[in-house]
Every structure is written in C-alpha cells, then in structure tokens.
Amino acid sequence: MNVVVCVKQIPDPADPGALNPDHTLKRDGKLILDESDSYGVEMALQLVDKAGSGEVTLVSMAPNGEVSGLRTALAMGAAKAIL
C-alpha cells in the first residue's frame, strides 16, 4: 500500500517571529513539522506496516526551499518527500 501524506511546515513556536513593515511574518526563521501532521505521518506508517508493503510519500510547500520539517518526517520513516 502506498500512502501520500500532505504535511505543513510552520514557524517554530519556540522562536518568536518578527513582522515585516506590512505586518506579514518574516520567513527567514526555522520551520518545523506541524505537530498534528506528525500524527498523520505516523498513521500512514502504521497503515503501510499493517499492509506488509508499500511506502509513505510526503507532499509539502515551503518558502525558500526550507526542508527541516520534511527531514523530521523522513526521519520518522517516510520513503520520500516532494517539495
């Protein structure tokens, strides 16, 4: 069974962000995997394990090619990621 999981990378809540003059968030900080999406990745991994074969593929969007959140999900056991 192949499973695709959409994941979102969010600004690290432990690192307070700054705003641009137009009141938008500056996107130069570290992004992390959204905690709720990590549950989806874990569920997908369990489904593939229960099926006996297959892989988990992650799909995400991120500014400036930031991949730290995707690397976290890949470390959980996902086979590949599409940014």
N, C-alpha and C positions, 0 to 999 in steps of 0.2 A: 504494500500500500504506500503510495506517495502522497504526502500531505504538504500543502503550501500554507504558510502562516504569515499574515501581514503583521509587521511589528513597527512600532513607533519609537523613535529616539527622542528623548526630551532633555531639556537643560537639567543639569544635576541640581536637585533641590538643596543639597548641602553647600552649593556655591552660589551665593546670591548674585543674580544677574544685574546688569545695568541697562538703562534705556537710552536709545538714540534720541536726538532732539525732537523727532517726530513721534515720540512715545512708543516706539516699537522696540522689541527686545534685541539687544546686540547679540549676534550669532557667533561670537568668537570664543565662547566657552566650551567646555567639555559636554558632550551629550552622552546620556546613559540609556539603557534599555528601560522602557516604561515597565514598572513592576507588574501591572496587570497583564502585559503582553508576555512576560516571562512565564505566567501560568499557562497561556496558550501554547507556548513552545513546549513546555513540559507535558501538556496533554497530548500534543501531536507526537512527541517522542514515545509516550506510553502507547498510543494507538499503533504506531509502527512496530513497536516491540511486541505488542499483543498479536499483530498480524503475522509476525515472523519474518517479514522482509519489507523493503522499501526505504524511503528516505524522507527527511524533512527539509524543505526549501523555505528560506526566509525571503520576504519581499518588503522593501522599505524605501523611503525617500529621506534625504537629509541634505541640509545646506553644506556647501563647501566640501563635499565628499567625506564628511565625518563618518567614521566606521566603528568607533569604540563600542557603541551599543550593539551593533551587529556582531562584533567579535565576542561579546559576552554571550549572545545567543548561540553562536557557533561553538563556543566552549561548552555549552550545555549539551551539545551532541548533534546539532543540526548539520546536515551534509554540505549545504551551500547557501549562499546569500546572493540576492540580486538587489543592487542599489540603483 
